[in-house]
Each structure stands twice: as C-alpha cells, then as structure tokens.
Amino acid sequence: MDITIGKTVSYVVGTGLIFFGVLMTVLNALGLVSVLAGVVLFPIVRRQLERQADLQLSRRVTAAIALVGVVALFGSVIMAGMNAGDPGSATAGSQQAGAAVATATMTATPTATTTPAPTTTATSTATPTATATRTATSTPTPEPLPDIEIRIRYAGEWQGALSITEDGTSSTRSIEGSGDRTIDISNTPIIVSVNAQKQDRGSGELTVQIVRDGEVVAEARTTAEFGVAQTSQSFF
C-alpha cells in the first residue's frame, strides 16, 4: 500500500469535513458543501473520478476543494449562530415638560374706632389691603433627537443582525421577519450596522436601508438566492 503524507492529510481533512458537515447539514444547506468537498478529498474517490470520468485533479485543485469545504463549514457555523438569536425590542425616548408655580397672597385689615363724649362722635376707618402675585416658570423643552430607523423590504422570510455603537459601547442583536419591517432606534447612535439574508431561493430583491429624519442615508440590495444585504452608517 502506497501511504504518503499527502494522502494521509487528504484522508484526515476529508474525514473532518464529512463529519462536521453532516452535523451542520441539520441546521442549514452549507453543510452539504463541506460533505461533498470531504468526499472528493479521499484519494480513492479521486482515482475513481480519473478512471471513470477522465477527470484529472491536480494538487492545486485538491487544495482549492479543501479550502471551499472549510469556508463552507465556517459559514454554516456562523449562520447557525445567527439563527439562534431572538429579536430584541427598541426603547422609546422620554420628553420633559415645564412646571408652573403660582403664588397668591391677599390681606385685608379693617379698623373701627368709636370715642364717646358729651357730644357723641363716631369715627370709622377701614383699610383693606389686597396683594396678588402670580409667577410662572417653564423649562424649555430640549430639541427632539433625530429620528433614525431601519427598513427591511422583502416579500419572503429573512434573518439578520443589528449592531449599534453609542457612548463607547456596542451592542448586537438578531432580527428576523417575513415581508417588510421598520425598526426604530432610540437615543443618538454613533455607528449603526445592519444585515439581512434571504431564507429562500427566491429571485426577488432584498433591500436594507438606514433612514434619518425620513431620508435614506445608507442602503444595500441583493437579488441572489439566499443573498445577503449589508450596510452601515456613522453619525458623528
């Protein structure tokens, strides 16, 4: 039996791609690519292809097949991680209102004096005093924050991720849906990144947009099967 280092590596890599590819096939179709690549890497399979199909596979072609299998395996793992997330929810901003202060003061002081004498004298004095003061103080309402939202347009099902960076911190959450969807973003982010991937083989257009105050500031489109559209925008 002719055992070489190249054949040993081919069997080891091919076995690994087949094993992990079968595991990932349960989650998505990219696992099948790894399985096929692993099968072709087996020297015995390549010999059968050379004999029956007259197909010569050089070392470079074999290395390229192995690379495709590994990339497909990593892509399958990434897609599985994205599918495991749950869509989060957006938080609404708050507004402040001014307060009014009212003070009312009213004072009344009546005085009456009567002095008897041989000649009767009556003196009456009344001094009313009224004071009313009203003071209103209002705190100006701060200017509203810019309206930023994410729009995803597609006729079928899609999944993706939304990443927001603000005040030195970054957070990422999964998003998914079927058909068109709009996601509002509260506060003022520094950087917004979003991507979405088709979950079918449809040829329709998937569009991802970042909108500020009703104007599209970033956009990405795809019509490919299981295509991915990704875009980002900074708001310095």
HELIX and SHEET records of a PDB file:
HELIX    1   1 ILE A    5  THR A   25  1                                  21    
HELIX    2   2 LEU A   30  LEU A   41  1                                  12    
HELIX    3   3 PRO A   43  GLN A   52  1                                  10    
HELIX    4   4 ARG A   59  ASN A   83  1                                  25    
SHEET    1   A 2 ALA A 108  THR A 115  0                                        
SHEET    2   A 2 THR A 121  PRO A 128 -1                                        
SHEET    1   B 4 ARG A 181  ILE A 185  0                                        
SHEET    2   B 4 ILE A 148  ARG A 153 -1                                        
SHEET    3   B 4 LEU A 206  ARG A 212 -1                                        
SHEET    4   B 4 GLU A 215  THR A 222 -1                                        
SHEET    1   C 4 THR A 169  SER A 178  0                                        
SHEET    2   C 4 GLU A 157  GLU A 166 -1                                        
SHEET    3   C 4 ILE A 191  LYS A 198 -1                                        
SHEET    4   C 4 VAL A 228  SER A 234 -1                                        
END                                                                             
